[in-house]
C-alpha cells in the first residue's frame, strides 16, 4: 500500500514553497521522525519530518523546485521495499495542482460578472449595455442621471478619459447633442493606453549592458519585499526619536558580566541589546496601547509582552520572538536570544518561534549606524530602531560634559499609537535605560 507525501503548510501565510533538497533518496527506509526534505517557505528554510514509516518509493518533485503548492504530492511512501506503485492512479488523485488552478481561475471570474451589476443598477434605472463596458461617471453625474431617468450608457463623457460629468447630464437633459468638444475630449481616452505603456517603464532595467550577474529571489526575499511594501503603503507611519545616556546601563552590564561563572550552564554574557529588550518589555507592560494591533472593528491589546527581535540571515531578515519578556530575567533573555539567533541563522526555527509578537526591536548599533528608522512589521503597531552607543558632548548642570549616548527611533502606526502615547512610551523607556537598576526589581 502506498502513501502520498504532501507539501506541508509550514506557516499560516504559506501557499507555496520551494523544495530545496531531499535528505532521503529513492528506495531508502523512512522512520517516523526522520527528516525527509528541506522546504524553503516565505519565512525560513525548514526541515520536514516523516509522520509515517516505510520506504521512499518515488520522488515526485525533485530538488530545487520552486512554487510547489501546499498539499501537492512531492513523494510516495510504500510499506515494503520494491513494492509496485499504482502511480498513474494514486498520484493524480491527491495532487491538486490542476484542480485548484482551474478553481482559482473560475473563482476570480465570478466577481467581474457580479461586480458591474450593482454599478449598473445605481448608474441607470434601465441599463442597456451592449458592450458590457464599465461606465465612468462622477458621483454627482450618477445622482443627476438617476433623478432625471437618463441612461448613462447612451452618453459620451467629456471629462478626462471619457468620464461623464455634470455638464454631460445637463446637455442630455436639455436634449442637446454632445458637444464636439466631448468627442475631442474623448480622444485622449484613445491615447490613455499610453499610461499602461508607462507601466512598462521597468523594461529598460532588463536592458542592462554593464557586466552583471542575476541572483534569483528566494521565497523569503519575495515575501519581505511584498510585506514591507504593503506596510509602507497601508500603515500610516510616524516617527519619534529620543537620545538616551547609557553610561549607567554599560556599568550595570559590566558588573553583571563580571559576576557570571566562567563556564557551565549558569554562565552568561549580557549584551546591550539584552538590556534594551528587558527595558522595552517593562515599558510595554506600563503602556499596553503600544503592544497592540489595529483591526477594522477593534484594537487588540496583547496580554503577554512578546518581543520580536530582528536577526539578519543570509536570505534576508527574520524576527524570532522572546516570549513574556517582561517576566524573564536578564540572563534568561540573553540565553534565549543567543539560542534563537543561532537557530535563525541555520534555518532551524520552529514556526511558533518567529510568528506573532506584539512589538519589534531592530538594532544596527553593532554596525556603527548611529540612527535610523525602521518599517513596522504588520500586524504590529510599533518597532524600535536602536543605533550605536557613542560618546558625545552633552550639557550637564550647565557645563559641557562627555557621555555615552544612544539614539532610538520609534516607528508607530498612527491608527493605534497616537503621538502622545508614543512619546509617553519613549519617556518611560528613557527613564529605565538611564536608571537601569530598576530592571533588577
C-alpha positions in Angstrom: 0.0 0.0 0.0 1.4 3.5 -0.9 1.0 6.8 0.9 1.4 10.2 -0.7 3.8 12.7 0.9 2.2 16.1 0.5 3.8 19.6 0.5 3.2 20.8 4.1 1.9 24.2 5.1 4.7 25.4 7.5 3.3 28.8 8.2 -0.2 30.3 8.2 0.7 32.5 5.3 2.3 29.8 3.2 0.5 28.9 -0.1 3.5 27.5 -1.9 7.2 26.9 -1.3 10.5 25.7 -2.7 11.5 22.1 -2.2 15.2 22.9 -1.6 16.5 19.3 -1.3 15.6 15.8 -0.4 17.5 14.3 2.6 16.3 10.8 1.7 16.9 9.0 -1.6 14.5 6.8 -3.5 14.5 3.3 -2.0 15.7 4.4 1.4 13.9 3.3 4.6 11.9 6.1 6.4 11.1 6.0 10.1 8.7 8.3 11.9 10.5 11.4 12.9 13.2 11.1 10.1 13.9 14.4 8.3 12.7 13.9 4.7 13.4 17.2 3.0 14.2 20.9 3.4 11.4 23.3 2.4 12.0 27.0 1.8 8.9 28.9 2.9 8.0 32.6 3.0 9.8 32.8 6.4 12.7 30.4 6.5 14.2 27.1 5.3 12.7 24.3 7.4 13.1 20.6 7.8 10.1 18.3 7.1 9.8 15.2 9.3 8.2 11.9 8.3 4.9 11.0 10.0 4.6 7.5 8.6 7.1 4.7 8.2 8.0 2.8 5.1 10.3 3.2 2.1 10.6 6.3 -0.1 9.5 4.6 -3.4 9.3 7.7 -5.6 10.4 11.4 -5.5 7.7 13.2 -7.5 9.1 16.8 -7.0 12.9 17.0 -7.4 15.4 19.2 -5.6 15.3 23.0 -6.2 11.7 23.0 -7.5 10.1 26.4 -6.8 6.4 27.3 -6.4 5.3 23.9 -5.2 1.7 24.4 -4.0 0.7 23.4 -0.4 -0.8 19.8 -0.4 0.7 18.9 -3.8 2.2 15.4 -3.9 6.0 15.6 -3.5 6.8 11.9 -2.9 5.3 8.4 -2.5 5.9 6.2 0.5 5.3 2.4 0.4 5.1 -0.2 3.2 7.6 -2.6 1.7 10.8 -2.0 -0.3 10.3 -2.5 -4.0 6.5 -2.6 -3.7 4.8 -1.9 -7.1 3.3 1.6 -7.4 -0.1 2.5 -8.9 1.4 5.9 -9.7 -0.9 6.8 -12.5 -4.0 6.1 -10.3 -2.8 7.3 -6.9 -0.6 10.4 -7.7 -3.1 12.4 -9.7 -5.9 11.9 -7.1 -4.4 13.9 -4.2 -2.3 16.2 -6.4 -4.3 19.4 -6.5 -2.1 21.1 -9.0 -4.6 21.3 -11.9 -7.8 21.3 -9.9 -7.0 24.3 -7.7 -5.7 26.1 -10.7 -8.9 25.7 -12.6 -11.0 26.6 -9.5 -8.9 29.6 -8.8 -9.4 30.8 -12.4 -13.1 30.2 -12.1 -13.4 31.9 -8.7 -12.0 35.2 -9.8 -14.1 35.0 -12.9 -17.3 35.3 -10.8 -16.6 38.8 -9.4 -16.4 40.5 -12.7 -19.9 39.2 -13.5 -21.3 40.3 -10.2 -19.3 43.5 -9.7 -20.7 45.5 -12.6 -24.3 44.7 -11.8 -24.5 46.9 -8.7 -22.8 49.6 -10.6 -25.2 49.4 -13.5 -28.2 49.4 -11.2 -27.1 52.5 -9.4 -25.9 54.2 -12.6 -29.1 53.9 -14.6 -32.6 52.8 -14.0 -32.8 50.9 -17.3 -29.3 49.7 -18.2 -28.8 48.7 -21.8 -25.1 47.8 -22.1 -24.5 46.2 -25.3 -20.7 46.4 -24.9 -20.7 45.5 -21.2 -18.1 48.1 -20.6 -17.9 49.7 -17.2 -19.3 53.3 -17.1 -17.1 56.0 -15.7 -19.0 58.9 -14.2 -18.7 61.3 -11.3 -20.9 60.7 -8.2 -22.8 63.9 -9.0 -23.4 62.9 -12.6 -24.7 59.5 -11.5 -27.1 61.1 -9.0 -28.4 63.6 -11.6 -28.9 60.8 -14.1 -30.8 58.7 -11.7 -33.1 61.6 -10.8 -33.7 62.5 -14.5 -34.1 58.9 -15.6 -31.2 59.2 -18.0 -29.3 56.0 -19.2 -25.6 56.7 -18.7 -24.7 54.1 -21.3 -26.0 56.3 -24.0 -23.9 59.3 -23.0 -20.4 60.1 -24.2 -18.4 61.8 -21.4 -16.5 65.0 -21.9 -14.4 64.5 -18.8 -10.9 63.1 -18.5 -10.6 59.7 -20.3 -14.3 59.9 -21.3 -15.6 60.3 -17.8 -19.3 61.5 -17.6 -19.5 64.8 -15.7 -22.3 67.2 -14.6 -22.2 69.1 -17.9 -22.9 65.9 -19.9 -26.0 65.2 -17.9 -27.3 68.7 -18.3 -26.7 68.6 -22.1 -28.6 65.3 -22.3 -31.5 66.6 -20.2 -31.9 69.6 -22.4 -31.9 67.3 -25.5 -28.7 68.8 -26.9 -26.3 66.6 -28.7 -22.9 66.0 -27.1 -20.7 68.9 -28.0 -17.8 68.3 -30.4 -15.6 69.1 -27.5 -16.9 65.9 -25.9 -15.7 63.9 -28.8 -12.4 65.7 -28.9 -12.1 65.3 -25.2 -12.7 61.6 -25.6 -9.7 61.4 -28.0 -7.3 61.4 -25.1 -9.0 58.2 -24.0 -7.7 56.6 -27.1 -4.3 57.8 -26.1 -5.0 56.7 -22.5 -3.4 53.3 -23.2 -0.1 55.3 -23.1 -0.4 55.1 -19.3 -0.1 51.3 -19.3 2.9 51.8 -21.6 4.5 53.9 -18.8 3.9 50.9 -16.5 6.2 49.0 -18.8 9.0 51.5 -17.8 10.8 48.8 -15.9 11.6 47.2 -19.3 14.7 49.3 -19.8 16.0 47.9 -16.5 16.2 44.5 -18.1 18.3 46.0 -20.9 21.4 46.1 -18.7 24.5 46.3 -20.8 27.0 46.6 -18.0 28.6 43.3 -16.8 26.4 41.8 -14.1 25.0 38.6 -12.6 21.4 37.7 -11.7 20.6 36.4 -8.2 17.2 34.7 -8.2 14.9 36.0 -5.5 14.3 33.4 -2.7 10.8 32.9 -1.3 11.8 34.8 1.8 13.1 37.8 -0.3 9.9 37.9 -2.3 7.7 37.9 0.8 9.9 40.5 2.6 9.5 42.8 -0.5 5.8 42.2 -0.6 5.1 42.7 3.1 7.3 45.8 3.6 5.9 47.5 0.5 2.4 46.8 1.9 3.4 48.1 5.3 4.7 51.4 3.9 1.7 51.8 1.6 -1.1 50.9 4.0 0.2 51.7 7.5 0.4 55.4 8.4 3.9 55.6 9.9 5.1 58.4 12.1 8.5 58.6 13.9 9.6 59.7 17.4 13.3 59.9 18.2 14.9 60.0 21.7 18.5 60.3 22.9 19.4 58.3 26.0 22.5 58.3 28.2 23.7 54.7 28.6 26.7 55.0 30.9 24.8 53.6 33.9 23.5 50.8 31.6 27.0 49.9 30.4 28.3 49.9 34.0 25.5 47.6 35.1 26.2 45.3 32.2 29.9 45.1 33.0 29.2 44.5 36.7 26.8 41.7 36.0 29.1 40.0 33.4 31.9 40.1 35.9 29.8 38.1 38.3 28.9 35.4 35.8 30.5 32.0 36.2 33.3 31.5 33.6 31.7 28.3 32.3 28.8 25.9 32.9 25.0 26.1 32.4 24.7 29.2 34.6 27.3 31.3 32.8 26.1 34.3 30.8 27.4 37.3 28.8 24.9 40.1 28.6 24.8 42.4 25.6 23.4 46.0 25.4 20.6 44.5 23.2 19.6 42.1 26.0 19.2 45.1 28.4 17.3 47.1 25.8 14.9 44.1 25.3 14.2 43.9 29.0 13.8 47.7 29.2 11.3 47.7 26.3 9.4 44.8 28.0 9.0 46.7 31.2 7.9 49.9 29.3 5.4 47.9 27.2 3.8 46.4 30.4 3.2 50.0 31.5 2.0 51.2 28.1 -0.2 48.3 26.7 -1.5 50.6 23.9 1.9 50.2 22.2 1.7 46.4 22.5 -1.3 46.2 20.2 -2.7 45.5 16.7 -5.2 47.5 14.6 -8.2 45.9 13.0 -11.2 47.5 11.3 -13.5 46.6 14.2 -11.2 46.6 17.3 -7.8 47.5 18.6 -6.3 44.3 20.1 -4.1 44.8 23.2 -2.0 41.7 24.0 -1.9 40.3 27.5 1.7 39.0 27.1 4.7 41.1 26.2 6.2 39.1 23.3 9.0 41.0 21.6 10.2 40.2 18.1 13.9 40.9 17.6 15.2 41.3 14.0 18.0 38.9 13.1 19.9 39.2 9.8 20.3 35.9 7.9 21.8 35.1 4.5 18.4 35.2 2.7 17.1 38.4 4.4 15.6 39.0 7.8 13.7 37.0 10.4 12.2 38.1 13.7 12.5 35.4 16.4 10.4 36.2 19.5 11.3 36.5 23.2 8.0 35.3 24.8 6.8 37.0 28.0 10.0 39.1 28.1 8.8 41.2 31.0 8.7 38.1 33.2 12.2 37.0 32.3 15.5 37.9 34.0 18.4 39.4 32.0 20.3 36.1 32.0 17.3 34.2 30.6 16.7 36.8 27.9 20.4 36.6 26.9 20.3 32.8 26.7 17.1 32.8 24.7 18.3 35.5 22.3 21.6 33.6 21.7 19.7 30.3 21.1 17.1 31.9 18.8 19.8 33.9 16.9 21.9 30.8 16.2 19.0 28.7 15.1 17.6 31.5 12.9 20.9 31.8 11.0 20.9 28.0 10.5 17.2 27.9 9.5 16.2 25.7 12.4 13.5 27.9 14.0 10.0 26.4 14.5 7.1 28.5 13.1 5.8 29.4 16.6 9.3 30.9 17.4 9.0 33.6 14.8 5.3 34.1 14.2 3.4 36.6 16.3 4.8 39.1 18.7 3.3 42.5 19.6 6.4 44.7 19.3 9.7 44.6 17.4 13.3 45.8 18.0 15.8 46.3 15.2 19.3 47.0 16.4 22.0 48.2 13.9 24.3 49.5 16.6 26.9 46.7 16.1 27.4 48.0 12.5 28.1 51.5 13.8 24.9 53.1 12.5 24.1 56.0 14.9 20.5 56.5 13.9 17.8 55.1 11.5 14.1 54.5 11.1 12.6 51.0 10.7 9.5 49.8 8.9 6.7 48.4 11.0 6.2 44.7 10.9 2.4 44.1 10.5 0.2 43.4 12.2 2.3 45.0 15.0 1.9 48.7 15.7 5.4 49.8 16.6 9.1 49.0 16.1 12.1 50.4 17.9 15.2 51.2 15.8 18.3 51.2 18.0 21.5 52.9 16.9 25.1 52.7 18.1 26.1 54.0 21.5 28.7 56.7 21.1 30.4 59.3 23.2 29.0 62.8 22.6 29.3 66.2 24.1 26.3 66.9 26.4 25.4 69.7 28.8 25.1 68.6 32.5 24.2 71.1 35.2 25.1 74.0 32.9 28.5 72.6 32.0 29.8 70.7 29.0 30.5 67.0 29.6 31.1 63.8 27.7 28.5 61.0 27.9 27.8 57.7 26.0 24.6 58.4 24.2 22.2 56.1 22.4 19.7 57.3 19.8 16.5 55.3 19.3 13.6 55.9 16.9 10.1 54.5 17.5 8.1 53.9 14.3 4.4 54.0 15.2 1.1 53.0 13.4 -0.9 56.2 13.9 -4.2 54.2 13.7 -3.3 52.7 17.1 -0.5 54.7 18.7 -1.1 58.5 18.9 1.8 60.9 19.2 1.4 61.4 22.9 1.1 57.7 23.5 4.3 57.0 21.6 6.1 59.9 23.4 5.0 58.6 26.8 6.3 55.1 26.0 9.7 56.6 24.9 9.9 58.7 28.1 9.3 55.6 30.2 12.0 53.7 28.2 14.4 56.6 28.6 13.9 56.6 32.4 14.5 52.8 32.6 17.6 52.9 30.4 19.2 55.8 32.3 18.4 54.3 35.7 18.8 50.5 34.8 18.9 49.3 38.4 15.1 49.3 38.2 15.5 46.3 35.9 16.7 44.3 38.8 13.5 44.8 40.7 
